[in-house]
Amino acid sequence: MIHSAEATAAGDFSTRVPTTRADEIGIVAAAFNLMVESVARSHRALEDKVLELERANHLKSEFLATVS
């Protein structure tokens, strides 16, 4: 779990913790995996918004250059 947590903190959202146990450790591992999936979705959404804003900024710059 430590390795997966460190990889996730470094930006690798593909690591998962094996969930072969049915005790509290297994429940924590499953919850960790769900959290990583949620963070990965949020990260992708933010990246998409950044690209969208960069495109809008480029269009704004082109418009202003044309108007000038």
C-alpha positions as CSV (number, residue, x, y, z in Angstrom):
1,M,0.0,0.0,0.0
2,I,2.9,2.3,0.7
3,H,4.3,1.9,-2.8
4,S,0.9,2.7,-4.3
5,A,0.5,5.7,-2.1
6,E,3.9,7.0,-3.1
7,A,3.3,6.4,-6.8
8,T,-0.1,8.2,-6.6
9,A,1.5,11.1,-4.8
10,A,4.0,11.3,-7.6
11,G,1.2,11.5,-10.2
12,D,1.0,7.8,-11.2
13,F,-2.7,7.1,-11.0
14,S,-2.5,3.6,-12.5
15,T,-1.2,1.8,-9.5
16,R,-3.7,-0.2,-7.4
17,V,-3.5,-2.1,-4.2
18,P,-4.3,-5.8,-4.3
19,T,-7.6,-6.5,-2.5
20,T,-7.4,-10.2,-1.7
21,R,-8.2,-9.9,1.9
22,A,-11.7,-9.6,3.4
23,D,-10.6,-8.0,6.7
24,E,-10.2,-4.3,7.6
25,I,-6.9,-4.2,5.6
26,G,-8.8,-5.4,2.5
27,I,-11.5,-2.8,3.1
28,V,-8.9,0.0,3.4
29,A,-7.2,-1.3,0.2
30,A,-10.5,-1.2,-1.7
31,A,-11.2,2.3,-0.4
32,F,-7.7,3.4,-1.4
33,N,-8.3,2.1,-5.0
34,L,-11.6,4.0,-5.2
35,M,-9.9,7.1,-4.0
36,V,-7.2,6.8,-6.6
37,E,-9.8,6.3,-9.4
38,S,-11.6,9.4,-8.2
39,V,-8.4,11.5,-8.1
40,A,-7.5,10.2,-11.5
41,R,-10.9,11.3,-13.0
42,S,-10.6,14.7,-11.3
43,H,-7.0,15.1,-12.7
44,R,-8.2,14.2,-16.2
45,A,-11.0,16.7,-15.9
46,L,-8.6,19.4,-14.8
47,E,-6.3,18.6,-17.7
48,D,-9.2,18.9,-20.1
49,K,-10.2,22.3,-18.7
50,V,-6.6,23.5,-18.9
51,L,-6.5,22.6,-22.6
52,E,-9.9,24.3,-23.2
53,L,-8.7,27.5,-21.5
54,E,-5.5,27.4,-23.5
55,R,-7.5,27.2,-26.7
56,A,-9.8,30.0,-25.6
57,N,-6.8,32.2,-24.7
58,H,-5.2,31.5,-28.1
59,L,-8.5,32.5,-29.9
60,K,-8.6,35.6,-27.8
61,S,-5.1,36.5,-28.8
62,E,-5.9,35.9,-32.4
63,F,-9.0,38.1,-32.2
64,L,-7.1,40.9,-30.5
65,A,-4.4,40.8,-33.1
66,T,-6.9,40.9,-35.9
67,V,-8.7,43.9,-34.3
68,S,-5.5,45.7,-33.7
